[in-house]
Amino acid sequence: MPDDATTTGLTAEELGVWVALATVLERLPTALDAQLQRDSGLTHFEHGVLFALDSEPDRTLRMSVLAAAASCTLSRLSRAVTRLEQKGWVHRVVDPTDGRFTLAVLTDSGHERVVASTPAHQALVRQVVFDALTPAQVRQLGAVSRRIAEAVGGTPVWSPPTR
């Protein structure tokens, strides 16, 4: 019988790490979506869009920049922004500096929604991610996550603006 590395292409240790990571990739989004849907009527993706807009000084981003920050296609972002527009939390306008671009603008109601939804969301993130790790493991997780994300996407990972 061939060894594990021959049949899977991965060593036993690599397979164990991959299974653990794949499990996180399945469980974490489900937990985040469930909490946000229950408490705020948002998906994790929608919350991320609102949060990114709220992090900007004028609460405005070009759709293309927002799509890059959200690591998604313009099509996926457009569908999400349409849902957020229907709820009155975002609106789109033509970029006055270059009419070829569209801006997503967070409304006052959208700002209120992200402010109200963020504490419970961050509490869950703290509980399921940060409380499970030592400070050194948190730093390692950040470094490892960035390396993997950049290897997959080919571009740097978004970082929150410094205030």
C-alpha positions, 0 to 999 in steps of 0.5 A, spaced: 500 500 500 502 506 498 504 511 503 500 517 505 504 522 501 504 518 495 496 517 495 494 524 497 500 528 494 501 531 501 505 528 507 501 526 513 502 532 517 500 537 511 494 533 510 492 534 518 494 541 517 490 542 511 484 538 514 484 543 520 484 549 516 479 547 511 474 546 517 476 553 519 474 555 512 467 552 513 465 553 520 468 560 521 463 563 516 457 559 518 458 562 525 459 569 523 453 569 518 449 566 523 450 571 529 450 577 524 443 575 521 440 574 527 443 580 531 443 585 525 440 582 519 446 582 515 451 577 512 458 577 514 460 580 507 455 585 507 457 587 514 464 587 511 462 592 506 459 597 511 465 596 515 470 598 510 465 604 507 465 606 515 472 606 515 473 611 510 473 619 512 468 620 507 464 614 508 465 613 500 469 608 496 470 607 488 466 600 487 472 597 484 477 599 490 471 596 495 471 590 491 479 589 492 478 590 499 472 585 500 476 580 495 470 579 491 468 581 483 465 587 482 459 583 480 458 580 487 459 587 490 454 590 486 449 585 488 451 586 495 450 593 494 444 593 491 441 589 497 444 594 502 441 600 497 434 597 498 435 597 506 437 604 505 444 603 508 448 605 501 447 609 495 451 609 489 453 615 485 457 617 479 465 619 481 465 626 480 472 626 478 472 621 473 465 619 470 467 612 468 467 610 476 461 609 481 462 610 488 459 607 494 457 611 499 455 609 506 448 613 508 447 615 515 442 609 516 448 605 514 453 608 519 448 607 524 447 599 522 454 598 522 456 601 529 450 597 532 452 591 529 460 591 530 460 590 538 457 583 538 460 581 531 467 583 534 465 579 541 464 573 537 470 574 533 474 575 540 471 569 543 472 564 537 479 566 534 483 571 539 481 567 546 483 561 543 490 563 542 496 566 545 498 573 543 504 569 540 499 565 536 495 571 534 501 574 531 503 568 527 496 567 525 496 574 522 503 573 518 500 566 516 494 568 514 497 574 510 502 570 506 496 565 504 491 570 502 497 574 498 499 567 495 492 566 493 490 573 491 496 575 488 495 582 492 496 585 499 491 584 504 487 590 506 489 593 512 485 598 516 486 605 516 490 608 522 486 613 525 
